[in-house]
Structure formats: structure tokens, C-alpha cells
Amino acid sequence: MTFQSPKRNVLLIVVDQWRADCVPHLGAPHLRTPNLDRLCKMGVTFRNHVTTAVPCGPARASLHTGLYLMNHRQVQNWLPLDARHVTLPRVLREVGHDPALIGYTTTAPDPRTTSHNDPRFNSLGDLMDGWRPVGEFGPAHDHYFGWLAQKGFEIPANRDDIWLPEGVDAVPGATDRPARIPAEFSDSAYFTDKALTYLKGRNGKPFFLHLGYYRPHPPFVASAPYHEMYQASDMAPPVRAETVAEEAAQHPLLAYYMRNSQQGSFFQRGEGLAAAMDEAEIRQMRATYFGMMTEVDDCLGRVFDLLDATDQWKDTLVVFTSDHGEQLGDHHMLGKNGYFDESFRIPLVIVDPDTDATRGSIVDAYTESVDIMPTLIDYLGGKIPNAVDGRSLMPLVHGHKPADWRDALHYEFDFRDTIGTNYEGEIGLTMDDCTLSVLQDDAFKYVHFTTLPPLLFDLKADPNQFHNLADKPEYATVVRDYAQRALSWRMRHADRTLTNFRTSPTGLEERPSFHAKGQTT
């Protein structure tokens, strides 16, 4: 099988921890990202797009397999990915591409396929098999630090110190100080340098490049001049209850977060409790977050300049998205966790070189991260695996919404080992009870827990989700209806890897898959 056109390229840009409301085309009035703005004007922006899982490992597993968390089961960063799943790089090789990767995938191999002494099990995930790494940012960041050394930068004994703020008196927390690493040597600059090197080396040959950027991932410390590009006073205040106690009263899981997460951890891991931060600190953290976004945008500008200079826009599908969002102090939380929109809503922009009619448009249809893999395969003329839960977005890119398109957003979170280990002692949970599933449309958001009480929010009256209605008698019918819809969704998307095959007197038959009628190629 070959791809459609010898000149058909793909640039998949995946940034880390970028919230959907930080796209000026959809809001964020103070954020300056002219290159992302350019993409939005050239292509289609998706207003209602979510990652189907958090944190990084599960999110990227869904992105690269097209499967919901309930099917791929890489439920946390340190869990292996089952080797039986068909991954994006594997399908890309079937359609004739040698997929290049810059960044990381947070994937541990299946222990049944390698030695248990495999050094990839000594870290929080490594690179997914099948990619050709051309700018790796693995767990130890060895390639990045080697690049720094080659550039002549003096690396401290504790290599991670380069991401600390300037000054020996620097302490964890929101800061307006610049990072110790200059912008010309930042990890964003490293990814960009590797992208330009790879693209220039192709010499006109088709490419598929997964261009990953680690920022605006914590620590929230920006290199100069990005550290002072935004003023804390211009940032929006956090959306949160008046007190931690009031926030905690909403649900046992939230109460657990409020009791056990520590604010100090946010500097190292970007997770924890923001309650100890006053509004000024949160605004400063957000100003730094914006600065890191603008740095990534400036880096993308260099890549886009190369596409301009080589006239490759006409042959290249460009996809811009993120793995997950960031709480940024909303609901007294940091990081990516729980069930709030801030962790799950992410940007998605697609520029199709073959489509002019929809340029600059905004699509309101519900789209999910599991749709990215089938979209890319569809564009390249490949066959979407039957097991894939997502759907190709190419019809929406072309201005057509299929009549049977999904009527809600779906996402999941498995919180085992992410909020502590005393589940049974504090909230009566075993490890396999630590799961939640969300069904959300324009009217309501329903959150189902394995054993904890459910949540229901009226999104018209309570868009920020402060008032749980699930235990109100007058909403019992709504809870029932949404619970039934959630169950039907899970039943429809139960694993179907082999369900389109059947035996017959003439041998094995393969019936048309769920995806066949929706492909544009």
C-alpha cells in the first residue's frame, strides 16, 4: 500500500500542557502568538476539542493509538502499552512513510516483548517503537544536554538546575525572574533546531514529522526576554471557590486533593494545590506561562519560514494540538488531573493544503484526541484500523459534518497513584476503583465514578462547575439519561480489533469496518 501522493507531507505539532482557552483565535486577548494565529487563518480551528485522558502518558497513548483509555489501558505515565495495539508510526510505515519524532511519547514497552532488565523500565516512560527519533527528549534528556555541550554551554553538575530562576536565593514558586538557560539554548530552541535540520535534510522527499515541544510544561520559569513579556496584572484571576473548604465540599475526590496535594510540588512537577498561592502569585505564574507559549510560537515561526522558503505549504498537512491542559490555579489546583475542563480542553488547528473553502473557519462539532490518528491516516490514503475509537476529521475540515457525528465529549481519568496511596484509609477506594469517566455536551456535564458518587453540572447556569446537582431529586431523570448515554458509549466502543472478520466456507472474510464509509480517500 502506498500513500496518495509522492508530495504529501504531514507536520504534526504537539505542545505540552497548552490549554484550549490560550488560543487568541478563541480568546486569550493578551497572548501574542502570531504564528499560531497564522495557522488559524490558513486552516480550521476546533472549538470543542478535548484530550480523552490525562496525564501525559495516557494522553499520548490515546493520541498515537486512536483508542480511549478504557481500551488502551496505559492508565498512568509509568504503565506499559500493550504491544497488540496498532500505533500511529506502525500504520505510517504501512503507507510508505518513515515517521520522524522530535520530543517524546512517554511510552513504556510491553514487558512480555522484552527483558525485564530493559533500561526503558527505569524511567517514567520512553519513546514509542516505530518512530525514527531525530530530536529525542527522552527521560534523561541526554540528547538535549549533548546538544548544549556541543554548543559550548557550560552545564552545571546538577543538570536540571538550568531550569531554575536566576539567583542563588531562588525558591520554588511563581517567579518573574528569567531561567538560568538563555533562550538560544532552551529546549524549545533545541526542538526547533532539530526540526530545521531534519526538514532541510529531506531534500524534497516526503516527510512525516512529529514536532513536539515540551513547553509550556513546568517548571514555570521562562528564559529572557520571555520572562517579562507579560504583566501579572493583565492576567485573568483564578476561577475557584472562595475557600479550599468550599471547593473540597463538592466531592470526596476533590476533598482528597485539597488535603493531600502540596503547593511546593508545583515547581518541580507542575502538580499540587494552588490554595497556598495568593491571587498575585497565580497571575504571575500565568504571565510566565504565556511567555513560554510565545517562545514556542516564535520557534514555530522559524519552521514556518522554512516551509515558505521551500514552497512546501501546498504539499503539507499541518496539525497543531496538545497532549492535555493545565489547571493554572483554577479550582485551587495545578497540573492536569481531576475532571475539570481546564485539564482536558486543548487546542486543535488543522491546515489542509487541498482545501480553500474552510480557511479561517471555526468548527463547533465535538472532537477528541482519538480523532487525530485516523485523520492523519485518512489524509495519507491508508486504512484506519478497525479497533480505532476516533474518527477522521477530514469531512469537518472540508466543511461537512456527518449526520452520525458524536453528540457529546468523552474523557477519562485514572487517578491511581497520582494523589497518594492511602485510598482505602481516606476515601475507601482500592486501586482499581480510582477511575472516572465524563460525558459532556452543551447542556450538562456528567461525571461517573467507579464507586464514588457521581457529579452533574448544568453548564448553562454553572459553566465553571461549582454546583453539583447529581443528588438533587429534580435532576434524577437527567442523571439517569446521561448515565445511560455513558454506558451506551462504552458498549459501542468496546474493543473491536477482530469484530469485522468472520470465518466462512470460502475462508476468512473481512467486512467493511466502521471507518470505511467515513474516509475521504
N, C-alpha and C positions, 0 to 999 in steps of 0.2 A: 504494500500500500504506500502511496506517495502523497505528499501534501499537494494542495490545489495548484499552487503557482510557484515556480522557482524563485520568484522575487517576493514571497510572502514572509514578512518578518513579524516578530512579536517582542515588545518591550513591556514586561510585567514589573511594575514598580510597587514594592511592598514596604511601606514605612511602619515603624513600630510605635504603637501606643498613641495613635492620632485620632482624636475624637471627630465625629461627623460634624459637630457644630463649629469646628475650626476650619471651615472651607468658606472663604469670603463669598463665593457664589451662592451660598445658602445662609450666610450670616457672618459672625465674627468680624465686625466692622473695623476693628483696629489692626487686624492681622494683614501683613503685607506679604503676599505670595504671588507675584506677577506671573511666574511660570505655571503654577497650578491654575491661575486664572486663565492663562492662555489655553491650557488643556480643556478647561470647562467650555470655553468659547468654540474650540475646534470639535468638541465631541458631545457626549451625553453625560449629564450628571444625574446620579440616582439618589433621590431624596430619602427614601426609606430603605436603607441598606444596613444589615447587621452582620456581625460575626455570629456564627451559630454556637460558639463555645469560647470560653476563656479558661486559663491564661494562654501564654504563648504556644506551648506545645500542642494542646488540644485545638487551638485556633488554627495553627498552621497545618495540623493533620487534616482538618476539615477542608482547608483551602486546597491542599495538594491531593486529596482523595475524592473530593466531592461528596463525602459522607458526613452524616450527622454524628455527633458524639456517641449516640446510643448504638451506632453501628461500627465506627472505627475503634472505639473504646481506648484510645490514648487519652485517658481522662485527666492526667496531670503531666507536667513537664517531664518528669523522670520515668514515666511508663513507656515501655517499648510499643512500637507499632507492629501489628500483626502482618507478617510477610505476605499473607494471602491477598491483601488489599492491592488493587491496581492503583498506582500513583501517577501523578501528572508526568514526571520525567519518563516513566516507563511507556506511557502512551505516546509521548512526543517522539520517542525513538522509533515507535512503530510507524509514525507518519513521516519519518525521514529527517527529523531534527536532532541535533546534538545539543541538548539543553544546557546552557551555561548558568551558573549560580554565583551571584555576589551577595554576601551576607550569610545567613544561617537558616536552618529549618527546625531546630530543637527536636530532633528525632533520634530515639534510641532504637537499635536494631532488634529484631525478633531473637530472643536468646536461644530459640530452637534451631536457628540457622547459623550460629557462630559459637565460638568458645565463650564460656562464662568468664574467661580471663581477658576477653576483648577489652582494650583500654577505653572503648567508647562507653562502657558501663561505669566509668569512673567520674562521669560528669553529668550535668543536667541536660543531657541530650546532645546530639552531634548533627552531622549532615545526613540527609536522606539519600539512600542509594539511588543511583541513576543520574544524578546531576553531575555536570562537569564543573567543579569549583574553579573559578578564575579570580576570585577575590574573597577568600574564605574569612569568616569571622566566627570561628569555632569557639568552644567553651573557654579555652585558654587565651584566645586572641593572638596566637603565636605569629600568624601571617601579618597581622597588623603591626605588632611590635617589631617584627623583622623589617617591615616597610619603613617604620620610624627610624630604626637604626641605619638602614641604607640611606635615608635622607639626611643623616647626620644629627638627628635629635638625640640628646642625652637622656636616656631612660633611667628613672630612679630605681633603687633596689626593690622597692615595692611598686611594681609596675602600675597598679591601679591608682596610685597617687596622682597620676596625670589628670585624673578627672576631679580632683579636689579643687576647691576655690583657691585662688592665690592668697598667700599669707599664712604664716605659721600658726596663727591663732584661729584658723578656720575651724568651724564646728559644723556638725550635721544640721541641716535645716534650710529654709528658704534663704537665698542669698542674691545680692546684686553684684557680687564680685565675679570677675571672669575666671574661667577654668585655667588651670596651670598649662594646659596644652593649647598652643596657638591654633587659630582656625585653619591655617595652611597644613597643619599636621593632625587635625581632628579625624575621628573615624569617618565622619561624613565626607571629608576630603579624600580619605583613603578609598572609600567605595567609588567615588566619582572618578578618581584616577584609574582604578581598575576597570571601570566601565568604558572609559575612553580608550584605554589600551586594548581592551577586547574588541570594541567596535571598529577601531582603526585597523586591527589585525585581520578582520574578516575579508577585507579587500573585495567587497561586493558580494560575497557569499551570503546566503540567507542566514538569519540568526534567530534564536530564541534566547533572550536574556532575562533572567530573574534578577532584577536590580533591587537589592534590599538595603534599607537604611536603618540603622539602629536607633536613631533619634526620631522623635523626642523622648525616647526611653530615659528613665532616671539613670544616674543622678541628675537632678535638675540644676546643672551648672553649665552655662553657655560660654563658649570661647569669645574673646573680644573680636569684633565690636558688638556681637550679637547679645552680649550680657546686658547692655544698656540701650538696646534698640527700642524697648517698650517700657513705659512707665507703669508702675504698680497701680497708680491712681486711675489709670484708664481701663484696668481690667474689671470684669464683672465680679461681683461678690459671690461667695459660695451659695448654692441652693441647699439649705439644710434646716432642720428643725431648730427651734430656739435653744434647746439644750440637748446634751447627749442622752439624758434620761428620756426625754420626749421621743427622740429618734429610736432609742432602744425598745420603747414600748410597742413598736409596730409589729415585731415578730421575734421569736426566740433566736433565729439565726443572727439577726441584726443586733440583738442584745449580746450575743456571744462576741461578735466583732467589737462592740463598744467596751466590753470588759477586758478583752484579751489582746487586741492589737495595740502596738506601741508606736507612738508618733515618731520616735527616733529612728525606727527602721526604714522610714521612707527614703532617707538619704541614700542608704545602701541598696535597697531593693525596690523602692517605689511602692511599697505597700504599708498599710497600717492605718492608724487612727489620726485624723486631722483635727480632732476636737481640741487638742492641746495647742493648736495653731490659731492665733487670732486672725481677724479678717485681713489685716495688713500683711501678715506673713503669707497667707494664701494668695492674695493679689500679687505679691512679689514672685511667688512660685509660678503663677500663671504668666507673668511677664517674661520670666526666664523660659518657660515652655514655648511661648510664642517666638522668642528669639531663636530657639533651637529649630523651630519649624521654618523660619525664614532662612536659616543657614542651609537646611536641606533644600529649600526651594531655589536658593542661589546655585547650589550644586547641580540641581536638575537643569537649570538654565544652561550650564556648560554642556550637558548631554544633548539638550535640545538644539544648541548651536551647532553641534556636530551633525545632527540629523538635517538641519537647514543646509549646512555647507555641502553635504553629500547627497542632497535631494532624496532622502530616504523616507520622508513623511508619507509620500504617496504609496509606499510599499509596506508600511509598518502599522500594525495594530498596537496602540498604546493603552495600557490599563494601569490606573493609579488606585491603590487601595491600602488598607492597613490590616494588621492582624487582629487588633482589638482597640478599645478605647482606654479612658483613664478617668478616675473619679475626681481628681484635682480638688479635693476638699468637699465636694458635694456629698450630702448626707453624712458628713463627718468622716469621710473615708478617703483613702488614697489607693492607687493601684487599679487592678482590674479584678473584680470579684462581685459576689452577691447577685442581685437581679435587677439593678437599676440600669436605665438606658445609657448612662454615661460610659459604662464599661463595654457595652455591646454595639452601640450605633457607631458605624465607621464610614469613612468616605469611599465612594466608588465613582470613578470617571472613566469612560471608555471612548477612545478616539478611533473610529473605523475609517481607514483611508478611502474606502469604496462608497461611503455614504455622505452625501452633502445635505440632504433634506432635513436631517435632525440636528445639525450642528448648533451648539449653544442651547439645546433644549434641556429641560429637567423632567425626569420620569418619576412619577409618584408610586408606581407599582411596587409591591413588596419584593425585595430582592435580598438574597442571603449569600454568605461567603461560599457556600457549597455550589453556587452557580458559576464561579469563576472557572473551575476546571472544565466543565462541559462547554462553556462559552469558547474557551481557547481551542479546544479540540474541534468544535464545530467550525470555527473560523479557518482552521488549517485543513479541514476536509477529512478529519479522522472519524473513527467510530466511537461514540460515547459508551463506555462500559454500562451494561445493564444495571449493575448494582448502584450506580451513582444516584444520589438523592437530589442533587441540584438539577437545574435546567439551563439550557443555553439562553443567554440574554440577547443573542443577536436579533431575534424578532423585535424586542423592545428598542434596541439600538437603531433598527430600521423604521421605527415608528409604529409598530404593530404589537398590540397586547393580545396574546392568545386568549380565547374565551375561557379556557380552563386554568388560567393562571391562579396561583395561590391567593387565598383570601385573608392571610394573616402572616405575621412574622413568627418564627420559631427559633428559640435558642435555649441552650442548656448550660448548667454549671455543676461540676462535681467537686465539692469542697473538701474532700478527704485530705487530711494532712496540710491544708493551707491555712487553717485558723487555729492550729494547735492539735493536741492528741487526746484531750480528755472529753471526748464526745459523750460517752456514756455517763460520766460523772456529772456533767454540767447540763446537757440537753437531751440525754437519753438516747443517743444515736450510736449505732455500730458503723463501721467504715462504709459498708455498702448502703447505709441509709442516707449518706451525705450527698444527695442529689436533688436538683430542682430542674424544672422544665417550664418554659414560658411560652404562652400563646398570646399574641398581641395584635390587635387591629386598631382602627381609628377610634373605636368606641371604648373598649376595655382592654386591660392587661390582666391576664390570669397567670398566677404562679403556682405551680403544683409541686409539692414536696413529697418525697417517698413516704415519710411518716409524720412530718411536722404539719401544722395547719396551713391551708392554702391562703393565698392573697388575691384580692381583686381590687383593681383601681379603675375608677371612672375617669378616663383620660380627657374628657371634655371639661368636667368640673375640677379635676385634680391632675393636671398634666405632669406635675412634678412628683406625684405618687407618695403623698404623705398619709392618706386616709384609707385604710384597709376596710373594704366593705364585705369581705367574704363571710363574716359571721353575722351580718345583718339579715333578718328574716325576709325583708322585702327584696333582697338580691339573691335569694336561694335559687330561683329559676335561672338567673344569669350564670351563677356558679355552675349549676348542673349543665347548662348548654355548652359553656366553654370547656368544662372538664370532658364532656363527650367529644367535642371537637378535637381536643388534645389527644384523647385516646384514639380517635379515628386516624389522626395524623401519624401516630406511632404505628398503628396497624398497617397503614398504607406503605410506610417506609421501612417495614421490617426487611431484613436482608433478602435480596432477590438476585444474588450473583448468578445462580443457575436456573432461575424460575422460568426463563424463556426457552430453555432446552427441553426436549422430550424424546423418548425413545419411540420407535415406530417399526413396522415390519420392513421398512426400507432403510432403517438405520436412524442415526441421530438427526433430529430436526432442530433447527434454530428458528424460533418465531420472532417477528419484529419486536424490538424492545420498546419500552416506554418512551425512549428518546427519539426513535426513528422519525416519527411524524413532526417533531419539533425542530429538527435540524434544518439549517438554511442551505446546506451544501449537498 
